């Protein structure tokens, strides 16, 4: 069975993007959130999060 990248319905803080990515790659959602914050310092993370929030299905 093929996995799909979707927003998490159970592990969400804002939109469920980091929780969905964590479920997809079998990682702890906290690790994904910390990495996302680190990328946000370079200015890429915030725009990427907004894009993923609109593009990723529920």
N, C-alpha and C positions, 0 to 999 in steps of 0.2 A: 504494500500500500504506500502510495506516495504522500509525503507530508506537504501541507500547504502553509504558506506564511500568512497568518491572519493575526489580527489584534486579539489580545487575551481578554476574555470576559471575566475571568476570576482573579487575575493578578494584574490589576491596573491601578496606577496612581493618577494619571491624567487621562490618556486615551487608550492605554493598553499596548502601545507600540513596543516598548522594551520588554514587557511580559510576553508578548507574542514572539518576538525575536528569540528570547531566552528559551521558550518552549520549542521553537523550531530547531535550535542548535543544542538543545539539552544542556543548558547552563543555568546557573542561579540568576534570577532576575536582578538581584542587587549588583552583581558583577557587570551585567549589561548596562544598568543605569549609571554606574560609576564610570564606565568607559564612555558612555554617551556624554556625561558631564565633562570629561576630559576633552573630548572632541569639540565640545561647545566653546571651550576657551579659544580655539582657533577660528571660531565663527562658522564652522560647518555644521555643527550639531543641531543648532536651533532650527535652521532652515530645513535640514534633513528630517528632523522630527515632525515638523509641520507637513512636509511633503508626504512622509510615511503615514501620518494620521489621516490624510485625505485619500491616499492611494490604496493602502492596505484594507482588505475587506474585514468585516466584523466576524 
